[in-house]
Structure formats: structure tokens, C-alpha cells
Amino acid sequence: MPTNRSPILHSQEMVKRKKPPACDSCKARRVLCHPTTDGSPCPRCFEKGTKCTTTPVARGRPPKPNLGIAPSGTPEPVSASATTSESASEEPETMSSSNSIIPSRLELPPELVHHLFECFTHLPIYNHPMLLGDDLRETLSAVSWQIQLLPPQLKVLAHCIAALSASISFDHAIIGPGSKPASLADRSVFIPGADLRDYGVRRTPMYRALCAEALRLASEAGIYLEPSEANAGSCFVLQLLENDKDARSRPWAVAYFSHIRALYDSSPNMRTHNVAIWTGFLLMDVMETTLRRQPILVSHHDQLLITGKDIVSLENLYGSIQSMMQVRKEQPLIPFAAMRPYMFHVTRLARELYETITGDFARRHPLDERAITEFIASLNHLHSIRSLVFDQEEQVYPGDSLFSPADSRQRGVHLNLRSCAYIMAFSRATLVLGLHRELVRRFALSPPPLTTAPPVEHWKAERLALLRRQVGEMADLTVEDIARSLRLMPSLPHLAHVQLRAVLGWAEFCLDEADAKGSVTRERAATIETISEALKLIGYSWPLPTGLIERLDGYVATHRSASANPLSFSTFSGDSMFVDMFPAPLDNNWMSVFTAPSGMGNETENEVVLWEVGKAPFSATSSSWGAVLPELTPPFACSKRVSAWLFSRETTASGGTSILSRFPIPPQPSTTASSSITISPSPPTTSPHLGVETIIAPSDGDSVVTYANLNGDAKGRTSAPSSVPWANSTAAGDALSRYINLYNTQFPFLDDGFNLPDPVPEDILLSWADFMAKFDLDAASFSVYQTNQGVGNEMTLPAIYAMKYFSSLTAGGDLGIGPPFITTANFNNQGIYDKALNKLGQGEGAFLSAAITRITRTDDGVAVVMHTPDGKTTTINAKQLVLAIPPVVADLRAIGLDLSPEEENPLRPGELQPDGIPTSDRMVLRVGKTGLLDGVPGLKLLDYSSTSAISDADAQADILATLAKYRAANGLDASVEPVFAGFNNHEPYELTVPVDAIRNGYYKKRNALQGRQNTWYTGAAWQAHDSTLIWNFTETAVVEKVVKVLCRGGKCE
């Protein structure tokens, strides 16, 4: 009968033997026996304390060989001796000149086993729930570290752990003769910039021998057949040992996942451990398979089974984190709260990447552009989330406070925060690299279409080139993130044992880019040097690809030699995480990467949970931080505002005509209003206020322009008294005069876009109510409110936004002083656009009602692709691009703008698209034909605003319902329903960000986008909802600069 050979065995040194017979005790009880080959009792006898004997049974076959004896023709088992020398140059006494000749069977002496298990505590997998780290150490200690005395399954697990621990061992029995570190804390060896590759080369023979022994024992014990915690742990480690091979299959990983699925209901370690830890270990495997372009073994069902219920969407996760940061600005639990859902989504996206883009099945079909577009959007979401939490990690979590704080708990918090930032960056980078590789491959396999090819082929080639370029730019930015993250790594084993393939992949990316261009920039050389130094440290554990470091250092040397002074690249500074390459076991807890350290509240579970906004409050199980955090309105606020022309002739009970703008509605305080209405008569031809929605007051002085919220309580939205005089009253006029003087003397920069001083004056970050109280401007509050309709609860609005809306120019207009609003001589601003259209030519230089589908920007210019109403596709090639739409990422992407993460980030200070706002695949730009109408009887201009997202139909219904209430309350004839003569939606309206974002330089970062990628921006979000100021801003801050760029060198293009 042929020997049953397992396909898992890879080592030539392994010798297959039939399983020994069952012992007498197990045979008598008819239970499965796991006999040993070294004379030790079987596991069942060992557990029961009974004597384990085996009586041979003659069956007419030759006796079985004794597995405790080495096979014929092979050396007798040799013990690998351990030394405990503390000298970095001491030679081992029991080793010859080389340890390259390794016996096929190893017996590990207790001293070496103990040493390897001490090293194991420094590995990032030490606290894997299935590795039984502490229990296994206690069991080994009970048998005096004699590994051969362990039960078979534990023996296999111990050998697997010993093999992996050999990758960081500093014992001469592992690394052979030569110098060695005194310990893992030897600062003379483990220093920034050290080249440790010699250790990796020296340890290779013994490391491989230990791996082969672990594989042999695992196969003999059949650990892949019987689900148990020990077997699951062994399979997990064996797959790690096999990861250095370029095998197409991962049998140990398959067995590992099969075991943990089977153990879910029976193993206490599956449920008692924090689910964030399991999420992290699932992610660990997914990152490896993504870089190998192999099937993702973690299914969505596994994620739900092992890590709990489904997670909030990426969009809602971003908003939840931001809201959480608002209420707990110094809350260190926030990054930990984000880790579990973040890792869950990375795992999901890795599976989608393989199944829809990079996998074997996907490669047999045309490229799925929709899948790629959605995947890129998800990558941007991940980038935004990490940036939101860790954009300022260098300032918030300074490196020099991480290694010797007086409070050990503080040290744990900071170390773990660095770990979170590190994992977030590397996990997303893995997805980016996988996508980039596939698009490079697809592009290389797709030759340019022939000139005679149909247009669809040219279109496909153009789209592929665009996607490849876009992802290439994303990868360029990501590799810089990797370089920064390398300086934040929790420990050297975290990098060498979890991210080795990722670091190698990004090193290859840098070399491919450099080889293609023939050179590198100084900044890229700094990145390459960081990666090279990291690989030299990783070389302590593993041999690296031949010539890789030399190629990397070659590009660094080109910049080093070109400078008279040594390069001052920001690599691994003395206060970086590399100072502690092998932290103490307590600090190096892999659990720490994903959860809050102990000592911060509930000692049994410190998991922080983020719920989806609108479904449940935020919560933290650590009671010291508070059990419930309230929900907030999305910090990136925007209002919905519509303007409508209503035509209605209504009669009062006495038969007279009612002017809707003169309803005597007494204003009352209200902080809960969500919507407002302003109704005015159609503007007279002599009014200079054509740029302001709220028209000048009626001539009878004390009447109030109607305003009301839509909450059904018929109360006003301001704290003014019920009888409010117009702005020409003495008190209001004096307050407005003081406001104008204050604005022009202390805050004149507000007229110049959002070019704010640094630091930003704290006065303009006060709420509008506090600002007016501080400067005694309360008497002007009603005048300001009349103009600032549509900005939500104005009294809580940051003063900067109220002042941008109500500029000194607007205030002067209310007082009848100062320059008028900009308009044409005949008060018809539409005429400007009509003349521009005539000059440019419809369908030549100007396109109306065209749907923009793609905008591609290069160093040489911009290409805008659009579909015109006549069904044609038109491409406009230009040198510069000016965008006047609101800078909302969803809107910019809707017109196909190729935003890079570096551009998108400043546009997402806290953006959360409110639920209910419709999205579309494209944006249609239209110019209305109906202009302002003068003095038409019964025609009223109405402005409606809401701080929540509602549809146009709901807005119209709300308007009509509110008017019906007031007609009924005032005895008006309700038999005639008003008709909407015109209706325009101005959403999003008055985009705002939190004061913390303003204080931390949000607008400075956003302003830096002007001119980037030949793109310029203008509009209310860049200046104010003020037509005069927008005209001035566009002329001075945009047009003049565009012209300057076009006319560089004195020659205009």
C-alpha cells in the first residue's frame, strides 16, 4: 500500500512514516489515539495521568520502524545548543565555523526553547486568540521547557512558534558565529540607519530547518484535519512561515479559516476576545493575499460571523467620526473607535478588488470601469477618514513623549495611537498598490488602437489611460504616506512580519517609476531613502532580494552627491518609533493596535463602537470617558435655498388687496427653526438691491418683511421684540455704523475671499450672538437677520460667516451710505451674460444646457468633454479651467473632474452629504431664460431656506401650506391657489465648516488649490453670498492670476 503523502509537505528533509499503533488504554476504550514516537505518553493518557503502554500486535507484516531513531543514511538527531553570552562580539563555544549544515531532525534544548519563547512575546501575533500564548508558556514551563514532552497538538504549535521566533532570535544557535546583539534592547545594534541584513542571511539555514521540522510534525499530526484551537493556531503560523515562498496556493490558510469557522460556537476564545482584534487578524491575511493577487479567503459571512454585525458605510463613518471629534476634542478613544469599521471596510474592499478587477475571472473580461471608479471613490473615503483622525499626528502624538513618560498608561495610549495611524496607512496603501499594478498590466496589454478603429475603441483606450494616470497619481501620493508611516511603526516585527511584502512592493514601485523617468526628484529620493533604511532593518529577520537595496541607494546617491552638504532627509530621527524596535511584551500587544489600552475605564473590554448617524448614539464601553455621546448636525453644513416667483391676487374679507410682504407676524425667539420664508414685492426698477434676495422695506416704516419658520408654530426666528423698527431707527442705525467701522478697521480681510490671518482672530470664531454682545451690536440684529436669510440658526453661526454674508458694503446699503451694489446701468445683470454669449457664440465658445462628463487635467492644459443637447460629444481643450460650482466633492466628481486625494482632502473638512440629497451621474449646466420682472401686480419674489435636505416638491408644498396658514389666520380668501411662475434651487447654500477646522488652517489649505492642476475656483463658497464681492473676487483673485499664468514671459498664449 503506497504511503499517504500530504501535498502540504514541502521539505526534502521530511521522512514519512505510518502512524504508530494506538496505546492499550485508548484501544480498550475505542477512542482515537494520537501516539507519540519519542516514548512520551499519548495526550489522553497524559491528561488522565495513566501509564501509556502499547502492546505490539503481529499482523503478518514487518515491524514498524522506530520513529525516534533517525532514518538510515541520515545523521543522528543533533541538539541546537543555546548560548547566553551578552557580548556583541563573543563567539559560540559549541558551534563550528558555520551552521549551514543542519540535520534533518532537530531536537531543541530547553534553554533554546525558553529563549525562543521569550522572543515570541515581542512578535505582533503573540496575542492571537488561537495561539494560546500565556497558556502554552505555562505548559512548557511545567515540563521544564522540554518541548518533546508536550501533547502532539501543542508540540506542533510550540515548534511552529519556535520557528517563527527564530526570525528575531539573537542566539548563536540561530544566527551562527559572529557578532550578535546582547538583547533585543541593544541600542548599539538596533539604531536608526543600521544595516542589519547580515543577521538575516546568517539565520536563514537554521530558520529554514526549524520551519521544515514544524511542517513535518504538523503533517504527521494531521492538524489540518481536526479543528482545535491549537491546530488553528499552528495553521495560522505555518502560513506565515510559508509566506516567503511564491506559492500559488495557501493550504495552511485554508485550513486555518476552516478551523476558526468550525470553532466559532464551541471555542471561548472566539467570543471572549475583542472583535476588533479578530478584525485586525482577518485584515492581516487579506493584505497578504491582495499583494499576492490571490483569492481572498475571508468572506463577508466570515466578517459578520467573527467580527459581529455589519458596519456603517464609509460615508457615514466619516461623518460619525467627525461628529465624535466635535464633542470630544481631546478624546484619545476616537482613533480606536474608527479602527474596527475601517479595517472591516478594507477587508471588504480587498475582496471586491480581487473579484471585480484583479482576479482571474475579472481578467478574462473587459475592464469594469464602473467597478474601478467606485473603488477609487472608496479609496478616497479611506484616505479622508485617516486624514481626519491623523492629519496632525506629529503634533498631536509627538514622538519624543512616547518612550519615557512618567505615566506608563500614557505611554500605552500614545504607542497605540501610532499603531492605528500605521495600520490605517498601510492597509489602504495595499489596496492602492493592487489596483495600480492591475491597471499598469492592462495598459501594457492594450496597444493603441489603429487610426481606422471605430470611435468606441479610441474611447476605451482614452478611458484606460485616464484611469491609469489617475491611479498612478494616487499611488505617487500614497508612497509618501508609506514613508511617513514607516517612521510611526509600532515595532520592527510589526514591519518585518506583517508588512514585509508591502514595503517590498512599494520599493519596486519607486524603482519602476524611477527607471521609467531615468531620475527622481529630491523629494522622491527622500522617500526612497526611508524605504531603503526600513528594508535594511527588516533584513535583521529575512534575506532581501538581491540587488534591491543597491538599486534604491543608487537613486539616493544621485542627490547626495549633487549637494555640497549631506542630505537632511527626514528619515528615522532619534525620537521616532524606531528607538524602541522591540518594545516590551506589554507594550507590543497586537491588541493594542486596534483597541484602547487597559487602565482607561472598563478593564475587561475597552472597545469603542461607532454607530451609524441617525440610528444610534455613539457609545464607549469605557465608563471613564462617558457612556453616551450625543449626535450632532453634520459639521460641514449647507442650507437648501430656493427662490420662487408667486403670482396671486388675493382679497381680504373687506375686499381690499393684501400685500403678502406686510403680514404683521410678531417675531419670537426660536432656536429650533429649520426653515424660513422671506416674501417681498417684486423689486422696483429703481432699487439698487438687485443682488440681495431681501428687498428694501415698505415705505410705511414700521412694517416688518414677513418671515416665519415652517415648524408649524407660526413663530419667528429672531430675538427681536414684536414691534421692530426698520434700520433707519436711531438704535439700529448707530449699531450698523459701529459695525461698519469695526468691520473696516479690524476685519477688512473678510472682503478678500477667505484669505484669513494666521492665527485666525478668535473674535470671528465666536458665535454671532456672542460677537454682537461683545461689541454691543444687538440693536442691528434684525437688520442682519433680514439679509442673512437662509443660513440656519444665525445666532449660533460662527461670526465669520454672518460677517461674510453681511459685509460692510451690505450694511452701508441698509443705511443708504457707501457705494451701491454692482449692477448694470439699466439694472439688468442678465444683460452681461447675454452680451458674453453673443461675443463667444452659442455652440462655439459657449455651450448652454450641456452635460459635462469628464475633465482631464495635465501639466499642459485641460480637456473638458461634454454632451450637447443636439446629441454631440464635444471636447474643449484649454490652458486653464475656472470652476464656479460649489466645491463639494460629489458635485465635482459628477462632472468627471479627476480630483486627486491631495486636492480632495482640503475640500472635505468635515463634509457629510445629508441623507436625501439626490446624486446623479452627471451635472447639467443650464441658463434660465426668465429674468427679473418689474412691478407686476400680484407677482412676489419669495425665498425659502432649510438647513435640512428636502426635495423641490417638498419645498413647494411647504411654501403653499405655510401661506395657507397665514391666509386663514388673517381672514384672506383662500379660494385662489398661488401659482409658481418660476422656481430655482440654490442648493447647496452657505457652505460652512467647524471653527476648529478654520482655526487649524482649513481655508489656507483650500486656497492652496487655486491654480493647482491648471484649475481655479470662484463662487460664494470662496468669497460670500454677495454678488458684488464675488465679482471683485473673481476679477482680482482669479482672472488676473489666470491671465498672469497665460502671459508668463511676456507672451500671452
Residue pairs with C-beta under 8 A, 6 or more apart in sequence:
3 16
3 18
4 16
5 16
6 219
7 251
8 215
8 218
8 219
8 224
8 251
8 252
9 16
9 215
9 216
9 219
10 212
10 215
10 242
10 245
11 211
11 212
11 215
11 216
13 104
13 105
13 209
13 212
13 216
14 104
14 212
14 215
14 216
14 219
15 71
15 74
15 104
15 216
17 37
17 64
17 65
17 67
17 220
18 64
19 35
19 220
20 35
20 36
20 37
20 54
20 64
20 67
21 27
21 35
21 54
21 56
21 57
21 64
22 32
22 33
22 35
22 54
23 33
23 35
23 41
23 42
23 45
23 52
23 53
23 54
24 53
24 54
24 55
25 44
25 45
25 48
25 50
25 52
25 53
26 32
26 33
26 42
26 44
26 45
27 33
31 44
33 42
33 44
34 42
34 43
34 44
34 151
34 152
34 153
34 221
35 42
35 54
36 42
36 152
37 66
37 67
37 68
38 67
38 68
38 148
39 68
40 46
40 148
40 149
41 50
41 51
41 52
42 52
42 151
42 152
43 151
43 152
43 153
45 51
45 52
46 52
46 151
47 151
56 63
65 71
70 76
70 77
70 103
70 104
70 105
74 103
74 104
74 105
75 103
75 104
76 103
77 103
77 105
77 106
77 107
78 103
78 106
78 107
79 107
79 108
79 109
80 106
80 107
80 108
80 109
80 112
80 173
80 174
80 206
81 92
81 94
81 95
81 109
81 112
81 173
82 109
82 111
82 112
82 115
82 171
82 172
82 173
83 90
83 92
83 93
83 94
83 171
83 172
83 173
84 111
84 115
84 171
85 92
85 172
85 180
86 182
86 183
87 182
88 179
88 180
88 181
88 182
88 186
88 188
88 189
89 179
90 180
91 172
91 177
91 178
92 172
92 173
92 176
92 177
95 172
95 173
95 176
95 177
96 177
97 177
98 176
98 177
99 173
99 176
99 177
99 205
99 206
100 205
102 205
102 206
102 208
102 209
103 209
104 212
105 213
106 209
106 210
106 213
107 148
108 116
108 147
108 162
110 144
110 145
110 146
110 147
111 145
112 171
112 173
112 174
113 140
113 145
113 146
113 147
113 158
113 162
114 140
114 145
115 169
115 171
116 161
116 162
116 165
116 166
116 169
116 171
117 136
117 137
117 140
117 145
117 161
117 162
117 165
119 165
119 166
119 168
119 169
119 184
120 126
120 133
120 161
120 162
120 164
120 165
121 133
121 585
121 588
122 168
122 184
122 491
122 493
122 582
122 583
122 585
122 588
123 164
123 165
123 168
123 493
123 497
123 588
124 490
124 491
124 493
124 494
124 497
124 498
124 588
124 590
124 593
125 131
125 164
125 236
125 237
125 240
125 281
125 497
125 590
126 133
126 585
126 588
126 589
126 590
127 133
127 277
127 589
127 590
127 591
128 233
128 236
128 281
128 590
129 229
129 269
129 270
129 273
129 277
129 278
130 229
130 230
130 232
130 233
130 236
130 259
130 260
130 269
131 157
131 161
131 233
131 236
131 237
132 157
132 229
132 230
132 233
136 154
136 157
136 158
136 161
139 150
139 154
140 147
140 150
140 158
143 149
143 150
147 155
147 158
147 159
147 162
148 155
150 158
152 221
153 221
153 223
153 228
153 230
153 231
153 234
154 230
155 217
155 221
156 214
156 217
156 218
156 221
156 223
156 230
156 231
156 234
157 230
157 231
157 233
157 234
157 237
159 210
159 213
159 214
159 217
159 218
160 214
160 218
160 233
160 234
160 237
160 238
160 241
161 237
162 210
162 214
163 207
163 210
163 211
163 213
163 214
163 237
163 241
164 237
164 240
164 241
164 497
166 174
166 203
166 206
166 207
166 210
167 203
167 207
167 496
167 497
167 541
167 542
168 184
168 492
168 493
168 496
168 540
168 541
168 582
169 175
169 203
170 180
170 181
170 182
170 183
170 184
170 186
170 199
171 180
172 180
173 206
174 203
174 206
174 207
175 199
175 202
175 203
175 206
176 202
176 203
176 205
176 206
178 198
178 202
180 199
181 188
181 189
181 190
182 188
182 189
184 190
184 581
184 582
185 582
189 196
190 196
190 492
190 537
190 540
190 578
190 581
190 582
191 578
192 533
192 571
192 572
192 573
192 574
192 576
192 578
192 579
193 533
193 536
193 571
193 572
194 536
194 537
195 536
195 539
196 536
196 537
196 539
196 540
197 536
197 539
197 540
197 543
197 544
197 549
198 539
199 539
199 540
199 541
200 538
200 539
200 540
200 541
200 542
200 543
200 544
201 539
201 543
203 541
204 543
211 241
214 234
214 237
214 238
214 241
215 238
215 241
218 224
218 234
218 235
218 238
223 230
223 231
223 234
223 235
223 255
224 231
224 235
224 251
224 252
224 255
227 258
227 259
227 262
227 263
228 259
228 263
229 263
229 267
229 269
231 255
231 259
232 256
232 259
232 260
232 263
235 252
235 253
235 255
235 256
235 259
236 252
236 253
236 256
238 252
239 250
239 252
239 253
239 256
239 285
240 497
242 250
242 252
243 288
243 501
244 542
248 294
250 289
250 294
250 297
253 285
253 289
253 297
254 297
257 297
257 298
257 302
260 270
260 306
261 302
261 305
263 270
264 270
264 271
264 305
264 306
270 278
270 306
274 591
274 594
274 595
274 605
274 606
274 607
275 306
275 307
275 308
275 340
275 607
276 307
276 336
276 339
276 340
276 343
276 594
276 595
276 607
277 590
277 591
277 594
277 595
278 306
278 307
279 303
279 306
279 307
279 339
279 340
279 343
279 344
279 347
279 594
280 339
280 343
280 423
280 590
280 593
280 594
282 298
282 302
282 303
282 306
282 307
282 343
282 347
283 343
283 346
283 347
283 423
283 427
284 498
285 297
285 298
286 296
286 298
286 346
286 347
286 350
286 351
287 350
287 426
287 427
287 430
287 498
287 499
287 502
288 501
289 295
289 296
289 297
289 350
289 354
290 296
290 350
290 353
290 354
290 430
290 431
290 434
291 430
291 433
291 434
291 501
291 502
291 505
292 501
293 354
293 358
293 359
293 434
293 437
294 354
295 354
295 359
296 347
296 350
296 351
296 354
296 355
298 347
298 351
299 351
300 348
300 351
303 344
303 347
303 348
304 310
307 340
307 344
311 317
311 340
311 341
311 344
311 345
312 320
312 341
312 610
312 611
312 612
312 613
313 612
314 345
314 378
314 381
314 382
314 385
315 381
315 912
315 913
316 612
316 613
316 912
317 338
317 341
317 342
317 345
317 381
317 385
317 610
318 381
318 384
318 385
318 388
318 908
318 911
318 912
319 613
319 634
319 910
319 912
320 610
320 611
320 612
320 613
320 618
321 334
321 337
321 338
321 385
321 388
321 389
321 610
322 388
322 634
322 635
322 636
322 910
322 912
323 613
323 618
323 631
323 632
323 634
323 635
324 331
324 334
324 337
324 610
324 618
324 629
325 331
325 334
325 388
325 389
326 632
326 635
326 994
326 996
327 629
327 630
327 632
328 334
328 625
328 626
328 629
329 996
331 625
332 413
332 417
332 596
332 600
333 596
333 600
333 608
333 620
333 622
333 625
334 389
334 608
335 389
335 390
335 417
335 420
335 421
336 416
336 420
336 594
336 595
336 596
336 606
336 607
336 608
337 608
337 609
337 610
337 618
337 620
338 385
338 389
338 420
338 610
339 420
339 423
339 424
339 593
339 594
339 595
340 594
340 607
340 609
341 610
342 382
342 385
342 386
342 424
342 427
343 423
343 427
343 594
345 378
345 382
346 382
346 427
346 428
346 430
346 431
349 375
349 378
349 379
349 382
349 431
350 430
350 431
350 434
352 371
352 375
353 375
353 431
353 434
353 435
354 362
355 361
355 362
356 362
356 368
356 371
356 375
357 367
357 368
357 371
357 372
357 375
357 435
357 438
358 434
358 435
358 437
358 438
362 368
366 460
367 442
367 464
369 463
369 467
372 435
372 439
372 467
375 431
375 435
376 435
376 470
376 471
376 474
377 893
379 428
379 431
379 432
379 435
379 474
379 901
380 889
380 899
380 901
380 904
382 424
382 428
382 431
383 428
383 901
383 904
383 905
384 904
384 905
384 908
385 424
386 421
386 424
386 425
386 428
387 905
387 908
388 908
388 910
389 420
389 421
389 424
390 420
390 421
390 424
392 1000
393 417
393 418
393 421
393 488
397 414
397 417
397 418
397 421
398 575
399 487
399 573
399 575
399 576
399 577
400 575
401 410
401 414
402 411
402 414
402 415
402 418
402 575
402 577
402 580
403 411
403 575
403 579
403 580
404 411
405 411
405 414
409 597
409 599
409 600
411 587
412 586
412 587
412 592
412 597
412 598
412 599
413 596
413 597
413 600
415 490
415 583
415 587
415 592
416 592
416 593
416 595
416 596
416 597
418 488
418 489
418 490
418 577
419 490
419 494
419 592
419 593
419 594
420 593
420 594
421 485
421 488
422 485
422 488
422 489
422 490
422 494
422 593
423 593
423 594
425 481
425 482
425 484
425 485
425 488
426 482
426 485
426 499
426 502
428 478
429 478
429 479
429 481
429 482
429 485
429 502
429 506
430 502
432 471
432 474
432 475
432 478
433 475
433 478
433 502
433 505
433 506
433 509
435 471
436 471
436 472
436 474
436 475
436 509
439 464
439 467
439 468
439 471
439 472
440 468
442 464
442 468
443 464
443 465
443 468
446 461
446 464
448 461
449 457
449 458
449 460
449 461
466 854
466 856
466 898
469 898
470 898
470 900
473 900
474 900
474 901
475 509
476 513
477 900
477 901
477 902
479 506
479 509
479 510
479 527
480 523
480 527
482 502
482 503
482 506
482 527
482 531
483 526
483 527
483 530
483 531
486 495
486 503
486 530
486 531
486 534
486 572
487 530
487 570
487 571
487 572
487 573
487 576
487 577
487 578
488 576
488 577
489 495
489 499
489 577
489 578
490 577
490 583
490 588
490 592
490 593
491 577
491 580
491 581
491 582
491 583
491 588
492 537
492 538
492 540
492 578
492 581
492 582
493 541
493 582
493 588
494 593
495 503
495 534
495 537
495 538
496 537
496 538
496 540
496 541
496 542
497 541
500 538
500 542
503 531
503 534
503 535
503 538
504 535
504 544
504 545
504 548
506 531
507 528
507 531
507 532
507 535
507 548
507 552
510 520
510 524
510 527
510 528
510 531
510 552
510 555
511 551
511 552
511 555
513 520
513 524
514 520
514 524
514 528
514 555
519 555
519 558
520 528
520 555
520 558
520 559
522 559
524 555
525 555
525 556
525 558
525 559
525 567
525 569
526 567
526 569
526 570
526 571
528 552
528 555
528 556
529 552
529 553
529 556
529 567
529 569
529 571
530 569
530 570
530 571
530 572
531 552
532 549
532 552
532 553
532 556
533 571
533 572
535 544
535 548
535 549
535 552
536 549
537 578
537 581
538 544
539 549
556 567
559 567
560 566
560 567
572 578
580 587
582 588
595 606
595 607
595 608
596 606
596 607
596 608
596 622
597 606
598 606
600 606
600 622
600 624
600 625
601 620
601 621
601 622
601 623
601 624
601 625
602 621
602 622
602 623
605 621
606 621
606 622
607 621
608 619
608 620
608 621
608 622
609 618
609 619
609 620
609 621
610 618
611 617
611 618
611 619
613 631
613 634
613 912
614 631
614 915
617 628
617 629
617 630
617 631
618 628
618 629
618 631
619 627
619 628
619 629
620 626
620 627
620 629
633 947
634 910
634 911
634 912
634 914
635 909
635 910
635 912
635 993
635 994
635 997
636 908
636 909
636 910
636 911
636 912
636 991
636 992
636 993
637 792
637 947
637 990
637 991
637 992
638 886
638 888
638 914
638 987
638 988
638 989
638 990
638 991
638 992
639 790
639 791
639 792
639 945
639 946
639 947
639 987
639 988
639 989
639 990
640 945
640 946
640 947
640 948
640 949
640 950
640 955
640 985
640 987
640 988
640 989
641 790
641 943
641 944
641 945
641 946
641 985
641 986
641 987
641 989
641 990
642 943
642 944
642 945
642 952
642 955
642 983
642 984
642 985
642 986
642 987
643 693
643 941
643 942
643 943
643 944
643 982
643 983
643 984
643 986
644 941
644 942
644 944
644 956
644 959
644 980
644 981
644 982
644 983
644 984
645 682
645 933
645 939
645 940
645 941
645 942
645 980
645 981
645 982
645 983
646 660
646 679
646 939
646 940
646 942
646 959
646 978
646 979
646 980
646 981
647 936
647 938
647 939
647 940
647 978
647 979
647 981
648 660
648 938
648 940
648 976
648 977
648 978
648 979
649 657
649 937
649 938
649 976
650 657
650 658
650 660
650 967
650 972
650 973
650 976
651 657
651 658
651 972
651 973
652 658
652 970
652 971
652 972
652 973
653 971
653 972
653 973
658 970
658 972
659 681
659 698
660 679
660 706
660 940
660 963
661 679
661 680
661 681
661 698
661 705
661 706
661 940
662 698
662 700
662 703
662 706
663 706
663 966
663 970
664 703
664 704
665 704
665 706
665 707
665 708
665 714
665 716
665 966
666 716
666 722
666 723
667 704
667 707
667 715
667 716
667 717
667 718
667 719
667 720
667 721
667 722
667 724
667 782
668 715
668 716
668 722
669 718
669 719
670 709
670 711
670 713
670 715
670 716
670 717
671 793
671 795
671 796
672 711
673 709
673 711
673 715
673 717
673 793
674 709
674 710
674 711
674 946
674 947
674 948
675 709
675 710
675 711
675 944
675 945
675 946
675 947
675 948
675 958
676 707
676 708
676 709
676 710
676 717
676 789
676 790
676 944
676 945
677 706
677 707
677 708
677 710
677 942
677 943
677 944
677 959
677 962
678 693
678 694
678 705
678 706
678 707
678 786
678 789
678 942
678 943
679 705
679 706
679 940
679 941
679 942
679 943
680 693
680 694
680 695
680 705
680 940
680 941
680 942
681 695
681 698
681 940
681 941
682 932
682 933
682 934
682 935
682 936
682 939
682 940
682 941
683 689
683 690
683 695
683 932
683 934
683 941
684 934
684 935
685 827
685 934
685 935
687 695
687 696
687 827
688 813
688 820
688 821
688 823
688 827
689 695
689 696
689 813
689 821
690 821
690 823
690 827
690 829
690 932
691 821
691 822
691 823
691 829
691 1026
691 1027
691 1028
692 787
692 810
692 813
692 821
693 789
693 790
693 941
693 943
694 705
694 786
694 787
694 789
694 943
695 705
695 941
697 703
697 705
697 726
697 727
698 705
701 725
701 726
702 723
702 724
702 725
702 726
704 724
705 786
706 966
707 716
707 717
707 718
707 785
707 786
707 789
708 714
708 715
708 716
708 717
708 962
708 966
709 715
709 716
709 717
710 946
710 958
710 961
710 962
714 965
714 966
714 969
717 785
717 793
717 794
718 781
718 782
718 785
718 794
719 781
719 795
720 781
720 782
720 785
724 782
725 731
725 732
726 732
727 733
727 736
727 780
727 783
727 814
727 815
728 815
728 816
731 779
732 779
732 780
732 782
732 783
733 815
734 779
735 776
735 777
735 778
735 779
735 780
736 780
736 783
736 811
736 814
736 815
737 815
738 775
738 776
738 777
739 775
739 777
739 780
739 808
739 811
740 808
740 811
740 812
740 815
740 818
742 775
743 750
743 803
743 807
743 808
743 811
744 808
746 761
746 763
747 761
747 763
747 764
747 803
749 755
749 756
749 757
750 764
750 800
750 803
750 804
750 807
750 1024
751 807
751 808
751 809
751 1029
751 1032
752 1033
752 1037
753 1007
753 1022
753 1023
753 1033
753 1037
754 1003
754 1006
754 1007
754 1022
754 1023
755 1003
755 1007
756 998
756 1003
756 1004
758 1001
758 1004
759 999
760 998
760 999
763 771
763 774
763 799
764 771
764 798
764 799
764 800
764 803
765 798
765 799
765 800
765 995
765 998
765 999
766 774
766 798
766 799
767 795
767 796
767 797
767 798
767 799
768 784
768 794
768 795
768 796
768 797
768 798
768 799
768 802
769 795
769 796
770 799
771 777
771 799
771 802
772 778
772 780
772 781
780 811
783 811
783 814
784 794
784 802
784 806
785 794
787 805
787 806
787 810
787 814
788 794
788 802
788 805
788 806
789 943
789 945
790 943
790 945
790 989
790 990
790 1025
791 797
791 801
791 802
791 805
791 945
791 989
791 990
792 945
792 947
792 990
793 947
794 802
797 992
798 992
798 995
798 998
800 998
801 990
801 992
804 1023
804 1024
804 1025
804 1026
805 990
805 1024
805 1025
805 1026
807 1024
807 1026
807 1029
808 818
809 818
809 819
809 821
809 1026
809 1028
809 1029
810 1026
812 818
812 819
813 820
813 821
821 1027
821 1028
822 1027
822 1028
822 1031
823 829
824 831
824 832
828 931
828 932
829 1027
830 931
830 932
833 927
836 846
837 846
837 848
839 845
840 846
842 848
843 868
847 866
847 868
847 874
848 925
848 926
848 927
849 868
849 869
849 924
849 925
849 926
849 927
850 866
850 867
850 868
850 869
850 874
850 924
850 925
851 866
851 867
851 922
851 923
851 924
851 925
852 864
852 865
852 866
852 895
852 896
852 922
852 923
852 925
853 865
853 866
853 867
853 895
853 896
853 922
854 863
854 864
854 865
854 895
854 896
854 898
855 862
855 863
855 864
855 865
855 881
855 895
855 896
855 897
855 898
856 862
856 863
856 865
856 898
857 863
857 881
857 898
857 1013
857 1014
857 1015
859 1014
861 877
861 878
861 879
861 880
861 1014
862 877
862 878
862 879
862 880
862 881
862 1014
862 1015
863 875
863 876
863 877
863 878
864 875
864 876
864 878
864 881
865 873
865 874
865 875
865 896
866 873
866 874
866 875
866 876
867 873
867 874
868 874
879 1014
879 1045
879 1046
879 1053
880 1014
880 1015
880 1016
880 1042
880 1045
880 1046
881 1014
881 1015
881 1016
882 1015
882 1016
882 1017
882 1018
882 1038
882 1042
883 892
883 897
883 1015
883 1016
883 1017
883 1018
883 1019
884 1017
884 1018
884 1019
885 891
885 892
885 895
885 923
885 1019
886 988
886 991
886 1019
886 1020
886 1021
887 907
887 991
887 1006
887 1017
887 1019
887 1021
887 1022
888 907
888 911
888 913
888 988
888 991
889 899
889 904
889 907
889 908
889 911
890 913
890 919
891 923
892 899
892 907
893 899
894 919
894 920
894 921
894 922
894 923
895 922
895 923
896 922
899 907
900 1013
903 1009
903 1012
903 1013
905 1005
906 1002
906 1005
906 1006
906 1008
906 1009
907 1006
907 1009
909 993
909 994
909 997
909 1002
909 1006
910 993
910 994
910 997
913 919
914 948
914 949
915 949
916 948
916 949
916 950
916 951
917 949
917 987
918 951
928 982
928 984
930 982
933 939
939 981
942 959
944 955
944 958
944 959
945 989
946 955
949 987
950 958
952 983
952 985
955 985
956 980
956 983
960 977
960 978
963 978
964 974
966 972
967 973
967 974
968 974
989 1025
990 1020
990 1025
991 1020
991 1021
993 1002
1009 1015
1009 1017
1010 1016
1010 1017
1010 1037
1010 1038
1010 1041
1011 1041
1011 1045
1016 1038
1016 1041
1016 1042
1017 1038
1018 1030
1018 1033
1018 1034
1018 1037
1018 1038
1019 1030
1020 1026
1020 1030
1022 1033
1022 1037
1023 1029
1023 1030
1023 1033
1024 1030
1043 1052
1046 1052
1046 1053
1047 1053
